[in-house]
Amino acid sequence: MQEPQTSRLGNRPERQLPDRLRAVGPGWHPLLMRLHEELLAREPGYRVDDLKEKLGGVRVQVTGVSGGLSTEVRALVAAAEAQSAVTCEFCGAPGRRRPRGDGAAGWLKTVCDSCHAAWIRHAIMIVNGVVRRREPEGGER
């Protein structure tokens, strides 16, 4: 049997939440790190199968060492997903799901008032888990 590779962040299996944070914005990183600590206490060898933003919220799919997950662990994941729906993905401030405004079928993201204003102007975006600011056209600020 092959030993699982360990993360550069310590002696734990790769593909736990800290290894996957770049999939979502930095506003959600603290809530995912709290979830990571809670999962370690209940299922130390858990593995993230998928982590993404979808319809303005974070989606986390984890597997336990034995393949299954306890009801308690599933509830922790569901609570983190629910918290993401009221936490700005850009900055972590209280937020709500909103469309960008690009049309009736616009992109949904959970954002606060300040970040929403910048996001609808296309002035900010999330790239590899980091907020990137775009310079206004013509160099004006």
C-alpha positions as CSV (number, residue, x, y, z in Angstrom):
1,M,0.0,0.0,0.0
2,Q,1.3,3.4,-1.0
3,E,1.8,6.0,1.8
4,P,-0.3,9.2,1.2
5,Q,1.8,12.2,0.2
6,T,2.0,14.8,2.9
7,S,1.2,18.5,2.4
8,R,3.8,21.2,2.4
9,L,1.8,22.7,5.2
10,G,2.6,20.0,7.7
11,N,2.4,16.3,8.3
12,R,-1.2,15.6,7.1
13,P,-2.6,14.1,3.9
14,E,-2.6,16.2,0.8
15,R,-6.0,17.4,-0.4
16,Q,-7.3,18.8,2.8
17,L,-8.9,22.2,2.9
18,P,-5.7,24.3,3.3
19,D,-4.4,22.7,0.0
20,R,-7.5,23.8,-1.9
21,L,-8.2,27.3,-0.7
22,R,-7.1,28.9,-4.0
23,A,-10.4,27.5,-5.5
24,V,-12.4,30.3,-3.7
25,G,-12.0,33.9,-2.7
26,P,-10.1,35.0,0.4
27,G,-13.3,36.1,2.3
28,W,-14.2,32.4,2.7
29,H,-10.7,31.2,3.7
30,P,-11.2,31.8,7.5
31,L,-14.5,29.9,7.5
32,L,-12.9,27.0,5.6
33,M,-9.9,27.0,8.0
34,R,-12.4,26.7,10.9
35,L,-14.1,23.9,9.1
36,H,-10.7,22.2,8.6
37,E,-9.9,22.4,12.3
38,E,-13.4,20.9,13.1
39,L,-12.9,18.2,10.6
40,L,-9.4,17.3,11.9
41,A,-10.9,16.9,15.4
42,R,-13.5,14.4,14.1
43,E,-12.0,12.9,11.0
44,P,-8.2,13.6,10.9
45,G,-7.6,11.8,7.6
46,Y,-10.5,13.5,5.7
47,R,-9.9,14.3,2.1
48,V,-11.4,17.1,-0.1
49,D,-12.9,15.7,-3.3
50,D,-14.2,19.0,-4.5
51,L,-14.2,22.6,-3.4
52,K,-15.7,25.4,-5.5
53,E,-17.9,28.4,-5.6
54,K,-21.4,27.7,-7.1
55,L,-24.4,29.9,-7.3
56,G,-22.8,32.3,-4.8
57,G,-21.9,29.8,-2.1
58,V,-19.1,27.5,-1.4
59,R,-19.5,23.8,-2.1
60,V,-17.4,21.3,-0.2
61,Q,-17.3,17.6,-0.9
62,V,-15.2,15.5,1.6
63,T,-14.5,11.8,2.1
64,G,-13.6,10.2,5.4
65,V,-10.8,7.6,5.8
66,S,-13.3,4.8,5.6
67,G,-15.2,6.4,2.8
68,G,-18.2,7.4,4.8
69,L,-18.9,10.5,6.9
70,S,-20.7,10.8,10.2
71,T,-23.8,12.8,10.5
72,E,-21.9,15.3,12.7
73,V,-19.2,15.8,9.9
74,R,-21.9,16.3,7.2
75,A,-23.6,18.9,9.5
76,L,-20.3,20.8,9.9
77,V,-19.8,20.9,6.1
78,A,-23.5,22.1,5.6
79,A,-23.0,24.8,8.2
80,A,-19.9,26.1,6.5
81,E,-21.7,26.1,3.2
82,A,-24.6,28.1,4.7
83,Q,-22.2,30.6,6.3
84,S,-20.6,31.2,2.9
85,A,-24.0,32.4,1.6
86,V,-23.9,35.4,4.1
87,T,-20.1,36.1,3.9
88,C,-18.5,38.2,1.2
89,E,-16.2,36.0,-0.9
90,F,-13.9,38.9,-1.6
91,C,-13.4,40.4,1.9
92,G,-15.2,38.2,4.5
93,A,-17.6,41.0,5.6
94,P,-21.3,40.2,6.0
95,G,-22.8,39.9,2.5
96,R,-25.6,38.4,0.5
97,R,-26.0,36.6,-2.9
98,R,-26.4,39.1,-5.7
99,P,-26.1,39.0,-9.5
100,R,-23.4,40.9,-11.2
101,G,-26.0,42.6,-13.3
102,D,-24.8,41.3,-16.7
103,G,-28.3,40.2,-17.6
104,A,-31.2,38.1,-16.4
105,A,-29.1,35.0,-16.1
106,G,-26.2,36.9,-14.5
107,W,-23.4,35.5,-12.4
108,L,-24.3,35.1,-8.7
109,K,-21.7,35.8,-6.0
110,T,-22.0,36.5,-2.3
111,V,-20.7,40.0,-1.8
112,C,-20.9,42.9,0.6
113,D,-22.1,46.4,-0.5
114,S,-18.6,47.7,-1.1
115,C,-17.3,44.7,-3.0
116,H,-20.5,44.4,-5.0
117,A,-20.0,47.9,-6.4
118,A,-16.5,47.1,-7.5
119,W,-17.4,43.7,-8.8
120,I,-20.3,45.0,-11.0
121,R,-17.8,47.5,-12.5
122,H,-15.4,44.6,-13.2
123,A,-12.8,46.4,-11.0
124,I,-12.2,43.3,-8.9
125,M,-12.0,39.6,-9.5
126,I,-10.8,36.4,-7.8
127,V,-7.8,34.6,-9.3
128,N,-6.3,31.6,-7.6
129,G,-7.9,32.5,-4.3
130,V,-6.6,36.1,-4.3
131,V,-8.5,39.3,-5.1
132,R,-7.1,41.1,-8.1
133,R,-7.9,44.7,-8.9
134,R,-8.1,45.9,-12.4
135,E,-7.0,49.3,-13.4
136,P,-9.8,51.5,-14.7
137,E,-9.7,52.1,-18.5
138,G,-7.7,55.2,-19.4
139,G,-5.7,54.9,-16.2
140,E,-8.2,57.0,-14.2
141,R,-9.0,56.2,-10.6
